[in-house]
Amino acid sequence: MLDGRLRRLIEPALDRLGRVLAAREIGADAVTLVGFALGLAALPAIAWHHYQAGLALILLNRLADGLDGAIARQAGLTDRGGFLDISLDFVFYATVPFAFALADPAANALPAAFLLFSFIGTGSSFLAFAIIAAKRDIATDLRGKKSFYYLGGLTEGSETILLFVLACLLPGWFPALAWGFGALCWLTTATRLVAGWQTFRQP
């Protein structure tokens, strides 16, 4: 829901930095991998109750996720880069709920499981729509120039990161946040299923 608006605000600055990094021959895939490593490092940080460190690593991961796209727009988008980026993004998104489950299994394990269950709905509907859209040559640039179709919804990347930020700042509230956001994810999944049903209705 917020991704398109935020993109218009931050993309100019990211593109400027992306031009600098591309000129220094820093590859988008390398930035993707470094960002993923930083995101994974949030798991032990959160699991060991170092929530501020976990928050910093989450934000660094998201910065890298923005920069790899900015570099790719300068050097040229590739299917390999798009595949690597989205695959590692989904692993990162699953990392944070699992970390909170490890931090306090008694309080957080069930809400984290529900949140991950909900992520399956949003992730599978997102990727399934993108696959069929590519097959039918359906494209959009509402979320910037991407390697494949980005279908919006109530809970997109920006809202997910806001959830992670709030959970790190208010770790005791993780169960309530996870239950609430998981429910919103299912609303997003439902709207995407309806959109796909309507869009792909004709052969």
C-alpha positions in Angstrom: 0.0 0.0 0.0 2.8 2.4 0.9 5.5 1.1 -1.5 4.6 3.3 -4.5 4.5 6.5 -2.4 7.7 5.7 -0.6 9.4 4.8 -3.9 8.7 8.3 -5.3 10.3 9.9 -2.1 13.5 7.8 -1.8 14.2 6.6 -5.3 15.9 9.8 -6.5 18.5 9.6 -3.6 19.0 5.9 -4.2 19.5 6.4 -7.9 22.2 9.1 -7.2 24.0 6.7 -4.9 23.5 3.9 -7.3 25.2 5.8 -10.1 28.2 6.4 -7.8 28.4 2.7 -6.9 27.9 1.5 -10.5 30.7 3.9 -11.6 33.0 2.2 -9.1 32.0 -1.2 -10.6 30.2 -2.4 -7.5 27.7 -4.9 -8.8 24.1 -5.1 -7.9 24.3 -8.8 -7.1 27.2 -8.2 -4.7 25.1 -5.6 -2.8 22.2 -8.1 -2.7 24.4 -10.7 -1.1 25.9 -8.3 1.4 22.4 -7.1 2.3 21.2 -10.6 2.8 24.0 -11.4 5.1 23.2 -8.4 7.2 19.6 -9.4 7.3 20.5 -12.9 8.4 22.6 -11.5 11.2 19.5 -10.0 12.6 18.3 -13.5 13.6 20.9 -14.2 16.3 20.7 -10.5 17.4 17.0 -10.7 18.0 17.0 -14.3 19.4 19.5 -13.1 22.0 17.3 -10.1 22.9 19.7 -7.5 21.2 16.7 -5.8 19.6 18.3 -2.5 18.8 21.1 -4.3 17.0 18.5 -6.4 15.2 16.7 -3.3 14.1 19.9 -1.7 12.8 20.6 -4.9 10.8 17.1 -5.0 9.4 17.4 -1.3 8.2 20.8 -2.0 6.7 19.3 -4.9 4.8 16.5 -2.7 3.4 19.0 -0.1 2.4 21.0 -2.7 0.5 17.8 -3.9 -1.1 17.1 -0.4 -2.4 20.7 0.1 -3.6 20.9 -3.1 -5.5 17.9 -2.0 -7.6 19.4 1.4 -8.1 22.7 -0.1 -9.3 20.9 -2.5 -11.6 18.9 0.4 -13.2 22.3 1.9 -14.1 24.1 -1.2 -15.3 21.0 -2.9 -16.7 18.4 -5.2 -15.1 19.1 -8.9 -15.4 16.9 -12.0 -14.8 19.6 -13.5 -12.6 19.6 -10.3 -10.4 15.8 -10.2 -10.2 15.7 -13.9 -9.2 18.4 -13.5 -6.6 16.8 -10.4 -5.1 13.3 -11.7 -4.7 14.4 -15.1 -3.5 16.6 -13.7 -0.7 14.0 -11.1 0.2 11.5 -13.8 1.0 14.0 -15.7 3.1 14.8 -12.5 5.0 11.1 -11.8 5.6 10.8 -15.2 7.2 14.0 -14.7 9.3 12.6 -12.0 11.6 9.4 -13.9 12.8 11.6 -16.9 13.4 14.0 -14.8 15.4 11.3 -13.6 17.7 10.0 -17.1 18.2 13.5 -18.1 19.3 13.7 -15.0 21.6 10.7 -16.1 23.6 9.2 -19.4 22.5 6.4 -19.5 25.1 5.0 -16.1 24.1 6.1 -15.7 20.5 6.2 -19.2 18.8 2.5 -19.4 17.9 2.1 -15.8 16.7 5.3 -16.2 14.7 4.0 -19.4 13.1 0.7 -17.6 12.2 2.7 -14.7 10.7 4.8 -17.1 8.6 1.7 -18.9 7.5 0.3 -15.6 6.4 3.5 -14.7 4.6 3.0 -17.9 2.5 -0.4 -16.4 1.3 1.0 -13.0 0.3 4.2 -14.5 -1.2 2.6 -17.2 -3.2 -0.1 -14.9 -4.6 2.5 -12.3 -5.5 4.8 -14.7 -7.3 2.0 -16.6 -9.0 0.5 -13.3 -10.4 4.0 -12.2 -11.6 4.5 -15.5 -13.4 1.2 -15.4 -15.3 1.6 -11.6 -16.0 5.0 -12.3 -17.6 3.5 -15.0 -19.7 0.8 -12.6 -20.9 3.2 -9.6 -21.3 1.4 -7.6 -18.7 3.7 -4.9 -17.1 3.5 -2.0 -14.7 5.9 0.6 -13.5 3.9 1.8 -10.5 6.7 0.5 -8.2 9.6 1.4 -10.4 11.4 -0.5 -13.1 11.5 -4.1 -11.9 12.5 -7.4 -13.3 8.9 -8.7 -13.1 5.4 -7.5 -12.3 4.9 -6.2 -8.7 1.3 -6.7 -7.5 0.3 -4.3 -4.7 -1.8 -4.9 -1.7 -2.6 -3.9 1.8 0.6 -5.4 3.2 3.6 -4.8 1.0 7.3 -4.5 1.7 7.0 -1.1 3.4 4.3 -2.3 5.8 6.2 -5.5 6.6 9.4 -3.5 7.5 7.2 -1.2 9.7 6.0 -4.3 11.5 9.6 -5.4 12.1 10.6 -2.0 13.3 7.8 -1.8 15.8 8.5 -5.4 17.0 12.1 -4.5 17.7 11.2 -1.3 19.5 8.4 -3.0 21.4 9.3 -6.6 21.6 6.7 -7.4 24.3 4.1 -6.4 21.7 5.3 -9.0 19.1 2.4 -11.4 19.7 -0.3 -8.7 19.1 1.6 -7.3 16.2 2.0 -10.7 14.6 -1.6 -11.7 15.0 -2.8 -8.3 13.6 -0.5 -8.1 10.7 -1.1 -11.8 9.8 -4.8 -11.0 9.5 -4.0 -8.1 7.2 -1.8 -10.4 5.1 -4.8 -12.7 4.6 -6.9 -9.7 3.4 -4.1 -8.9 1.0 -4.0 -12.5 -0.2 -7.8 -12.5 -0.8 -7.6 -9.2 -2.8 -4.8 -10.6 -4.9 -6.6 -13.8 -5.6 -9.6 -11.8 -6.8 -7.4 -9.6 -8.9 -5.8 -12.6 -10.5 -9.1 -14.3 -11.1 -10.4 -11.3 -12.8 -7.3 -10.4 -14.8 -6.6 -13.9 -16.1 -10.3 -14.8 -16.7 -9.9 -14.7 -20.5 -7.8 -17.3 -22.2 
